[in-house]
């Protein structure tokens, strides 16, 4: 499946997950009636697997969100197995912003000392390519926090801040859960 198709799939079937403190998870029922498997909760990050479409992902909500829209912001790192070719996508970054952004505004992800320019729609952002996905995941593994910054529709800057403790474990658990799917 192409990167564009996977990101479109993630946008259409984005998970609604609430992760609080360390142990409470509430996953919304899936629109397609498929089963969502909880792999584990690792501090502020959860790892989940969906049967249809097949995907596994680590996900968290921001500790600080820069806005309030009708959706919940999140950061996810997903693996999409491809049973036909053995390919698929691994460690694909997807951020749902806390508010709709100005269409002319850049979206920047800051992880530790690293900065990454992202591609974005009105309220979602992704790494521009697999090389950047890999660099972001590497930075997440070595950092304590990350933030995504943009300008809202009105031109007001906002930032969503994520704690990264537990992220590496959740990413690994999600990737392992997709082996053989």
C-alpha positions in Angstrom: 0.0 0.0 0.0 1.4 3.4 -0.9 2.4 6.0 1.7 -0.4 8.3 0.5 -3.0 5.5 0.8 -1.8 4.7 4.3 -2.0 8.3 5.5 -5.5 8.6 4.0 -6.5 5.4 5.7 -5.1 6.7 9.0 -7.0 10.0 8.6 -10.3 8.2 7.8 -10.0 5.5 10.5 -8.0 7.6 13.1 -8.4 6.0 16.6 -10.1 7.8 19.4 -8.1 6.9 22.5 -7.9 8.4 25.9 -4.8 7.7 27.9 -4.6 9.1 31.4 -1.9 9.0 34.0 -0.6 5.4 33.7 -3.3 2.8 33.6 -6.7 3.9 32.3 -7.5 3.4 28.7 -10.9 3.9 27.0 -10.9 3.0 23.3 -13.9 4.1 21.2 -15.7 1.3 19.3 -14.3 1.0 15.8 -16.6 2.3 13.1 -16.1 -0.8 11.0 -17.1 -3.2 13.9 -13.6 -4.8 14.0 -11.8 -5.7 17.1 -9.2 -3.4 18.7 -6.7 -5.3 20.8 -4.9 -3.5 23.7 -1.3 -4.5 23.6 -0.3 -2.5 26.7 -0.1 0.8 28.4 3.4 2.3 29.0 3.2 5.4 31.1 1.4 8.0 28.9 1.6 5.8 25.8 -0.6 3.0 24.7 0.0 0.3 22.1 -3.0 -1.1 20.2 -3.7 -3.4 17.2 -6.7 -3.2 14.9 -7.8 -6.2 12.9 -9.4 -4.4 10.0 -7.6 -2.6 8.5 -4.6 -4.4 9.9 -2.4 -2.0 11.8 -0.6 -1.7 15.1 0.3 1.6 16.7 1.6 3.5 19.7 -0.5 6.5 20.7 -0.7 9.3 23.2 -2.6 12.5 24.0 -0.6 15.7 24.6 0.1 16.7 28.2 -0.5 20.3 27.1 -2.7 21.1 24.1 -2.8 24.5 22.4 -6.4 24.6 21.4 -9.9 23.0 21.7 -11.7 21.8 18.6 -14.3 19.1 18.3 -11.6 16.4 18.1 -9.0 15.1 20.4 -5.3 15.7 19.5 -2.9 12.7 19.5 0.5 11.5 18.3 0.7 8.0 16.9 3.4 5.9 15.4 1.9 3.1 13.3 2.9 -0.1 11.5 0.7 -1.2 8.6 1.6 -4.8 7.6 1.1 -5.9 4.0 0.2 -9.6 3.9 0.4 -9.8 0.1 3.9 -8.5 -0.5 5.4 -8.7 2.9 6.0 -5.0 2.8 3.8 -2.3 4.3 4.8 0.7 6.3 6.7 0.8 9.7 6.9 3.6 12.2 4.7 6.0 10.3 4.2 9.3 12.3 0.7 10.8 12.4 -0.2 13.9 14.6 -3.7 15.2 15.0 -3.3 18.8 16.0 -5.3 20.4 18.8 -6.8 23.0 16.5 -7.1 23.6 12.8 -4.1 25.4 11.4 -3.7 28.3 9.0 -3.3 26.7 5.6 -0.2 28.8 4.9 1.5 28.0 8.2 4.3 25.5 8.6 4.0 22.6 11.1 7.1 21.9 13.0 7.8 19.0 15.3 10.5 19.5 18.0 11.9 16.4 19.6 14.7 17.1 22.0 17.1 19.4 20.1 15.9 18.2 16.7 13.4 20.1 14.5 11.3 18.4 11.7 9.1 20.1 9.1 6.0 18.1 8.6 3.4 17.9 5.8 -0.1 18.7 6.9 -3.8 19.0 6.2 -6.0 21.3 8.2 -5.7 19.3 11.4 -3.3 16.4 10.8 0.4 16.2 10.1 2.9 13.6 8.9 6.5 13.2 8.2 7.2 13.9 4.5 8.9 10.6 3.9 10.1 7.3 5.5 13.6 8.7 6.2 12.0 11.5 8.3 9.7 9.0 10.0 12.8 7.0 11.0 14.7 10.1 12.2 11.7 11.2 14.3 11.4 7.8 15.9 15.1 7.8 16.7 14.8 11.2 18.3 11.7 10.1 20.3 13.8 7.2 21.7 16.5 9.6 23.0 14.3 12.5 24.3 12.0 13.3 27.2 9.4 15.4 25.3 8.3 16.6 22.0 6.0 19.4 20.7 4.3 20.2 17.5 3.9 23.9 16.7 1.8 25.8 14.1 -0.3 28.8 13.6 -4.1 28.5 14.1 -6.6 29.7 11.5 -6.6 33.1 13.2 -2.8 33.4 13.0 -2.3 32.7 16.8 0.6 30.3 17.5 -0.1 27.1 19.3 1.8 24.0 20.5 0.8 20.5 21.6 3.4 19.0 24.0 3.9 15.2 24.6 5.8 13.4 27.3 7.9 10.6 25.8 8.4 8.3 28.8 7.0 4.9 27.7 6.9 5.9 24.0 9.8 3.7 22.9 8.3 0.7 24.7 4.9 1.3 23.1 6.4 1.7 19.6 8.3 -1.6 20.0 5.3 -3.4 21.4 3.1 -2.2 18.5 5.8 -3.2 15.9 6.1 -6.7 17.5 2.4 -7.2 17.5 2.2 -6.7 13.8 4.8 -9.4 13.0 3.0 -12.2 11.2 -0.2 -10.3 10.7 
